[in-house]
Amino acid sequence: MGTLLKMLNIIKKNLRNFGFFGLINMVHYVEITKGKVAFIVAFDALFSPITIKGLTLKNRVIMPAMKTSFCTENGEITQQLIDYHVARAKGGCGLNITECCAVHESTHGINYMALYKPVHKNGLKALADALHKAGGKLCVQLWHGGNVIKRHLPEDVTPMTPENMTKEDIDTIVAAFGNAAAMAVEAGVDCIEFQAAHGFLPHAFLSTAYNKRTDEYNGSFENRARFAFECIEAIRKNMPEDMPLLMRVNAQDDHPRGGMSINDTIEFIKAAKEKGVDMADVSRGNPDSEGIKYEVPSFDVPKGFNIDNAAIIRASVDMPVAVAGRINRPKLANNAIAEGKVDMVAVGRGQLADPDFCNKVQAGDIDRIRYCIGCNQGCFDGINDPKIGRISCLRNPFIGKEGSDRSSEALGQRKRVLIAGAGIAGLVAANILVHRGHIPVIYEASNQLGGQLILAGRAPTKTEMEEAAVWEGEEVKRLGVEIHLNTPVTTELIEQMNPDAVIIAIGAAPRRIPMPGMDLPNVFVAHDVLAGKATPKGKVAILGGGLVGIEVAEYLTLRGAECIVLSRSMQMGGNLGKIRKLFVAEQLQEMGIQCIVNASGKEITPTEVLYEQDGFLKALECDNVVIAMGSKARPSEDLQDKCKEMDIPCFVVGDAANAGLALLSSAQGAEAAMKI
């Protein structure tokens, strides 16, 4: 089938090149599903121009506002942030929107972008100039975070909320929005976005779920919208008449409940149009409740989950509508526009994962796109992790390094590199080495590429992880990398090959703790279950409440087993990020999976598991047991010693270096490749 697909695509490209038939010029790629061949038309809707007021954009793709932490502590734009945006503009994006930009010091979080001092304007001008030179258009998102920003503020700053603001405070912030707009125009931006969503200050005034005031800024819709309208009017007064003003809104308030309905949002947008707003940018969620799962949706949320909400809004308001919400596939984005549901689409994390997303789609090279998989490890968890503290991506370890030189020309030597292991760390390293001009050779002990990311993708909702692992493997094949499967790396192999460098990425093995009964025939290892080597049935006790234990429980429950998870800690999910833990808790409840916390396994018998909880020894009857106690790095000291003996540079990466997260494995693989 793969050969047929390649042949059809070659025929299609040749027909297009020679101009045969008008229809063939519309074809961008061939899709084969269940043996049927379909010629997929070009993404014409997605790449049609659009004019909003006096601004014409070359296509319908938006790079939406996403916090990067690439600004200085004082809010100044760095070259790093400029390079980040320029890469997406060169990649074909129609409109880049900056991350939320503080209009006043009361909402200026550490490393947040800001626009209330002359020095801030200088950086924005440099960004606008660079983006224009790259063929892009720039929108700045003006923002006041209100109470939501409190955890990112300096300790001596009290966040502003509707409840604690005086009328003088309100007037100050309204004026700040106007001043920021004036500076943005002077800096040369192409349009401005007013942030009125996600529980931030304007939304907090607007929503009955947040606004508890007792004056003219609460009560009726007109009162609750008063603050937002005053801000819009202040912004509009400081903009040229033909410059578009965008507004980000929530389709509805998911959490806390009792706030804005979609009909309330429609009413707000209609009224905002009269105040000077030209396009609605429809999102969902907020950072201070369970609604965060819709603001930064993980792979637990269906792709394009917010499109139908935006379609309802578009059918009710007389202005263009954009939509955000896990739109990471070209066909999904194009269809949303072609079917008249929306006018523009926000492809945010899709362009984090692959800055050339737009160019590749327009060229028909969709099989070459590194797709976002919704893991949230870098774009949300990483930016909130003090150890990382900036935006990153499992699929793209070069976020924040767009301006770096990745070539190896200065090295003056094309090196042969032995890569031990073909998990995500090894595959990423091989890819980068090829592009730097080196010759990687992969040796993998198993019979497939992809490592534990393949197993992770076997769990419910996580198929995109497996797809990513498969893609990375196919990509190194396409690049012509020499690959040896079923071949573990030994000291003899290193001596025989005598490479210029070695990358050890042999991963980790399941952790087995000493416990009576571990060798019984009804005891299985989680990795074997996810790999399909074993399918325990009946009542299954799973020892381990971390990510792997939960994945096995979900996997087996869908196959008819009754699963009980025993967790040694008081919390399920281990080191999972905030958003994924919310979904895990919901999924465990919906699937009826019982969880026993603070439970330490002591012994396994043919019919039960003995465990200690709160100082008492208890028994859990079961038919089978699955060990999901995590993993430990596979030993590689002998390989490292051999490299040292032969004076060969050696790098240990990924789970072999106790990375733990796929995000860190990818980053370490890239870092090693860049050092060679």
N, C-alpha and C positions, 0 to 999 in steps of 0.2 A: 504493500500500500504506500509506503514512504517513497519508493522509487517512482510509482505512478504519479504521486503528488508532485514530485520534483519535475517529472517530464511535462505534466500539464502546465505547471507554472512557467517552464522554459518556452513552451509553445505559445502560451498567452503573452509573455513578454515580447517574443519575436513578432507576433501578430500586431501588437501595439506599436512596436518600433517601425514596422513597415506600413502602418496606417490602414490595415485591412479591416473593413467594416467599421462603421461609426460606433457600433455598440461595444466593440472590443476595447475601444479607448476608455470606456468607463470601468473596465474590469481592473481590479487591483490585486486580487489573489484568488486562489482556488481553494475551496473547502470541501473535504470529503467526510461525510457523516453516514455511517452505516452502509458504506459501499456506494453511496450516491454522490455524484459530482455536482457541485454548484459553483458557478462563477459569481463571486461577490462584487457588487458594483463599488465604485470609488466612494469615498466618504465626502461627497460633494457638499452635503449640508453643513458638516462640521467645518469645512474649509471655505465656506462662502463668506464674503465680507459682510460686515454689519456696520451701520452708521447710527450712532447714538448722539443726538443733538449735532454738535459740530465735529465730532470725532468719528473717523472711519477706522475700523479694525480689520486686519487682513483675514482673520478667522474667528471662530466662536469659542476658542479655548482660553480660559482664565487660569492663571497661577494665583490661587487665593492667598489670603493672609495666613501665614503660619509662623509662629515664634521660632526664631533660630538661635538666639543668644549670641549673634555675631556682631552686636553693637558693643560699644564700650560701656563701662559702668555708668557713665554720664549720658548715655543715649546717643553718642555720635556714631554715624555710619562708618564702618571699616571697609577696607579694600576687600576683605573676605566676603562681606555681604554683597558688595558690588559684583564681585566675580560670580557669586552664587546666582544672582539674578541675571547677569549677562549670559551665563551658560544656558538658562532656560529661554531667554530671548533668541539666542543663536539657534536653539533647538526648535524654534518655530512657534513659540507661544504667542497668542494674539495680544494678551494684556497681562502684565505682571502687577499684582497688588502687593504692596508692602505688608509686612507683619503689622499688627496693631501698633499705632504710633501715639504715644502719650501727648496730650495737648496741654497738660498742666503737671506741675511737680507733685501734686497730691496723688497722682496715679502712676508715677514713674518708678516702675520696678527695676531692679538691678539687671543690667544688660538688655533692657527694653529699648526699642527705638523711641525717639522723642522729637517733638517739634514745638518748642516754646522758647528757644534761645537762638540767637543768630548763628552760633556754631552748628546747631542742628540743621539749619537751612543750608549751610555750606555743604554738608555731607549729602543731603538730599539732592542738591544740584549736581554733585559729582555722579550720583547714582543715575539721575535722569539723563545726563549727558552720555554716560556710558551705555545705557540701555538704548537710547536713540541711535547711537552709533552702531549698535548691534542689530538694529532693525526692529526693536521692540517699542512698546508703549507702556508708560508707567502711571499707576494709580496709587495714591497714598491713602491708607485707611486711618482716619482720625478717630481717636478712641479715648474713653475714660472708663477704667475698669471697675470703679465703685468698690464695693466690698469684696468682689471676686478676686481682686488683685492682692488682697491683704498678705498672703503668704509669700509674695515676691517683693513686698515693700521693705525698705529699711525699718529697723525696729522702732525708730522714733517717729514714724509717720503713721497717723491714724487714717484709715481709709474713709473716703466720703461715701455715705449711703443716703437714700432719700430721707431716712429718719433723723439723721444728725446734721443735715445741711440747713443753714439759714437761708433766707432770701438773698442775702449778700453773697453767700457761697454759690448759690445757683447762678446769680448774675455774673460772678467771676468765671465760672466754668463755661457758661454760654459765650462770654467774650473770648475765652481761651480757644474755643472751637473756631471762632471767627478769625482770631489772630493766626492760628495754625493754618487755616485755609489760605490766608493772604501770603504766608511764607511759602506754602506749597506751590502756589501760583508763581511766585517770584523764582522759585527753584526750577521751574520748567516742567512740572508734572503735566500729564495729559488729561487726567481727571481725578476726582476725589471720591472716596467712599466714606460715608458716615456709618459708624458701627453702632447699630441699635438692636443687637441680639445678644444671646448667650448669658443673660443675667448681668451684663455690664450696666453702667449707670443709666443710660437712656432707657434700656429695657427694664431695669429695676423700677423706674418711675412708671413705666407704661403698664406693667403687669400687676394685677391685683394679688398675685402670689408673693410679691416682694414689697410693694408700696404700702406703707402703713401710716402715711402722713394724714393730717387732719385739716389741711388748708386747701387752697385753690389748686394744688398740684396732685390731688387725689379725689376719688369719688367717681365722677362721670368720665366717660372716655375722653372728652375734650380736656378735662383737668389732668388726667393721667398722661395724656399725650402732650401737654403744654410744654414740658421741659424739652422733649425731643423736637417739637416744632420750633421752639426758640433757638435751639442749636442749629437746626437746618437753615432757618432764616439767616442766622449769623454767618454760617458757612457760605450760603448762596450769595450774600451781599459782597463777599470778598472774592468771588469767582467771576471770570468773564462770562457773558451771557451764553456763549456757544459752547462752554466747557460742561461736560456731563457731570452730574452729581449722582453717584450710586448710593444705595443704602442696603446694608446687610440686616436681614430680619430673620427671626425664627418662624418657621411655618406654623408652629404651635408650641405651647409650653408642655413638655412631656413630664418633667419633674422640676419643681414641686407641682403638684396637681392644683387645679382650680385657677390657673392663670389664663394666658391668652389662648383662645381657640383659633382655628384657621380662619373663621369668619371675622374674628377680631383683627387678625393680621391683615386681612383683605381691606377692612375698613380703615386701618392705620395707613396702609400703602396708598389708598385712594386719596386720603386727606394729605399725606406727605407729598403727593404729586402736585397738589395745589400750592405747596410751600416751596417747590423747586426741585424735587427729586425726579430723576430721569430714568432710573432702572432699579428694580428690586433684585437683590442677591439673596436667595432663599436658602437658609441653612436649618439646623436643628440643634437642640441640646444646650447645656450650660455646664460650666466647670465645677459648680459647688453642690451638685447633687448627683443622683444616679443618671441624670440627663447627659452627663459627660460621655456616656457610651454612644450618643448620637452626634456629638460634636466632633469626636475623633473616633469614628466607628472602626471596630476591629473586624476580622474575618467572620465573626459571629453574626454580623449584620449583613443582610443580602445586598449585593451590588446595586447601586442606583436606588436605594430604598426611599429616597426623598423626592424622586422625580415626579411621582403622581401628585404629591402635595403641591409642588411647584406648578404643575399643570392646572390644578384647580385654581390656584392664585392667578396664573396667567390668563385664564379664561374669564377672570372677573375684574381685572384691572387694565387700564389703558396705558400700558408702558411695557417695555421689554423686561423679561424676567430671566435671571440666571439661576442655576441650581448647583448646590454642593451636596455631597453625600455618597462617598465611595463609588465614584465614577472613574473606573480605572481600566475600562476596556473600550477600544475604538468604536465597535459596533453599537454598544450601549449609548455612548456619547452621541454618535451620529444620529441614531434613531430617535433620541429624545428631541433633537432639533428637527429632523426630517418629518416627524409625526406632529409637529406643531405644539409639543408640550412645553418647550422652553425655547429661549432665544440664544442663550449661551450656557456653557457647562464649566464648572470648576473642576479641573483635573489637578489636584494639589499633590497628594502623595504619589500619584502616578508619575508626576514630573520630578519628584524627589528621587524615586527609584531609577528613572531614566530621563535625564535632561533633554534627550533628543526624541522624546515621545512623539511630539507633533510632526517632526520631519520624517520619522520612520513611518508613521501612519499615512502621511500624505504621499510618501514614496511607495506605499504598499508593502513595506518591509515589516509587517506586523509580527512575523515570527522572530524578529530580531529584538523585540522590545523586552526590556527587563521590567516585568510587571510588579507593581506594588501588590503585596500579599496580605495587607491589613494586619500585620503582626503587632504593630504599635511599639515595638521594642526600641526603635530609635527616635521616631517622630514625636512620641509622647512620653514613654517611660524614660528614655535616655535624657530628654531635656529636663525632666524633673528629678533625675538622679544626680546627686552632687558629684559622684565619681566621673560622670560624663558631662552633664551640664550644658550641652548644646545639641542641636538637631543632628541626627545621623540616620542611617538607613541600613538594614540588613542587606538589601539588594545593591546598595551603592555606597561603598565605603569612602568615596571621594567627595561626599557632601562637605562643604567647608574647605575643600582643597582644590576647587575648580581652577584656581590660578596657578597651581603648582605645575612644574615641569615633570611629566611622567616618562619622558624619553630616557634612553640609556646611551645616547650618542656620546656623552662626555666620558663614559666609562671606557670606550675604545676597545671593548672586547665582548663578543657574543658568547655568553656562558651557557653551559649545559647544566641544568638544575634537576636533581632527583627530588621528586615529591612523593613522600611516603604517605599515602592515604588520599582518598577521593571523596571526602566529605566536603562541606561548603568551604572550609578554610583552604583545602588543597585545590579545589576547583577554581576558586577566586584567584588564588596565587598563580595558577597555571595561565589563566586568562590574561592577567596583567603582565606576566613574564613574556608572553607572546607579543603583546602590544609594545613592549619595551625592547623587543628585538632579541630576546633570549630563547633558549631551546629547553622547555620543560619536558620532563618525562615522568609520567604518573605510574606508580605501582600501587595497586589496591588489593588488599588481602581477600575481599569478598568478590562476588560475581557481578556487582553492579556499582555504578557511580551514584553519589548523592549522600551517602552516610546516614546519620541519624535524622537528617531533615526529611528523608524518605519515610522513615517510621513515624515521625511527628505528623506527617501529612495523612496518615492512615486514620487518625482520630477524627470524629465527626466535626464538621465545619472547617477543618484545616487542610482540605485538599489543595489549596493554593500553595501551601508549603511544599508538598510533594511535587507540584507542578514546577515550582521554582528550582528544586533540586534537579529534576529531570532536565529543565532548560539549561542549567549550568553545565550539566554533563554533555548535552547535545552541542552546546556552544564550543566547548573545548575540542570536541570531535570536529566540528566545522572549521575550527582554526588549525586543524591538522596536528594536534598534540598527540604524541606517541603514548599509548595507554596499554598497560598490562594488568588485566584482571586476574583474580585468584593467585596473586603473587605478593606475598608479604615481603617487606624489606628486611633483609638481614645484614649483618656486618660483612658477610661474604659478598653480597650483592653490591654494597657500597664500595668494597675494595675492587671488585671486578669492573664496575662502571667508572670509578674514580672521577666523580662529577666535580664541577667547579663550586657547587654549593648544594646543600641539602635542606629541604623543608620537611620537618617531621609533623605530619597532621594525621596521625593514626587514631585519633579519637579517644573515646572512653569505653569502658566495659561496664555492664551492670554490676552494681555493688551487691555483694552477698554478705550479710552479717552472720556471725556464728549463732546458730539457734538449733536446738534439737528438732529433727524432723525435716530439715531443709532438703534432704535427699529422697523424700518420699515420692512415689510416682504421681501423686495428685498435686505436686507443687511445681509451678511454672514460673518462668521469668517474663517480666513485662515486655521486653524487647522481642521475645519469641512470639508472644501473642500478637503484638502489633504487626510483626512481619508475616503473620499468617501461618506460622509453623505449629501453632497450638491454639485450640479454641475451647477452653474450659467451659463446661456447661453446668447447669443447676445453680446451686447457691455458692457463690464465689466470694471468698474473703480476699481483699487486696491489701497487702501490707505496704503502706506508704501513701500519704495524702498530698504529695507534691504533684507537679504537673503530669508526670508520667502515670502515676497512680490514678489520677482523675481521667486521663485519656483512655486508659485501659478499661476503667469502669464504664465509661460511655460507650466504648467500642463493643464490649461484651454485652451490655444491656440491650443495645440495638440488635444483638444476635440471640436474644432470648434468655440471657443469664440474669439471675438475681444477684446484684452486686452490693457488697458492704465494704466500705473503705475504712481502714484503721489508720489514723494519723497520729504520729508521735507528738505533733505540736497542737496548739489550741486553734489553729487556723488552717483551713484547707487552701491548697494552691501554692504553697511554698513561696518562691520568689517571683510569682506572677505579678505583672503590673496591675495598677488600680482598675483599669477598664476591663481587662480580661477576668479579674477576680469577680467583678459584678456579674459577668455572663456565666462564669463557672458556677457561682452560687445558684443562679436561676436554672441552669441546665441540670444540675444535680437534683434540684427540687422537682422540676418538671419530669425528669426521667425516673423519679422514685428511688434514687440511689441513696442508701442509708450511709451516714458518716458518723464514725465514732472517733472523737478527738481525745487528745491527751492519753492515747492508748499505745503502750509499748509491747510489741509481740515478745513472748517468752518461749513458746513451744508450739510445734505443729504436730498434730496427730492425724491419723487417717480420716477422722470425722469432725475435728474441731481445731480451732486456734485458741491457745491460752494467751491472755494478754493482761498486763497490769494497767489499772486506771485508778488514779487517786488513792494509791496505796493498797488497792484490793486486787486480788487475782480473779479474773473472770474468764469464762469460756464462751466461744462463739461457734455454734455448729455450722459446718459447711461441707460441701462436696469437694471443692477444689480451692487451692490457694495460689495467688499470684504475688510474686515478690517485685515490688516497685520502689525500692529503697534508693533510687537515684543511680548515679554512675561515678566511676573514678577513672582518672587518666590511665591509659594503658602505659606500662613501663617502657621507657625508651632510653634508659641510661646506657645500655650497650651500644646503641646506635650513635648516641652523642659522644661516647668515649671513642668510638671508631673514627668519627669525624675529627675529633680533637687530635687523635694519633696521626691522622693523615693531613692535618692542617687544612681541613675543609670547613668553610663557614657553615654553621648549622643553626637553624631556627626552629624552635618548637612552638607550634601554634594550635589554636582551636581547643577542643576538649582534651587534647594531649597535654595542653598547658593549663588545664582546669578552667577553660573559658566559661563553660556553663551555658551562656546564651548564644544562639546562632548569630546574633548581632556582633558579639565580640569575636566569634570565630571568623566571620567574614572580614572584620576589621584587621585582625591579626594576620590573616592570610595575605591581605593587601599590603600591610606594613612590611611583612617579610619580603614580598616580591619587590617592593620599592627600594629595599636596601641592597638588593643584589645587582 
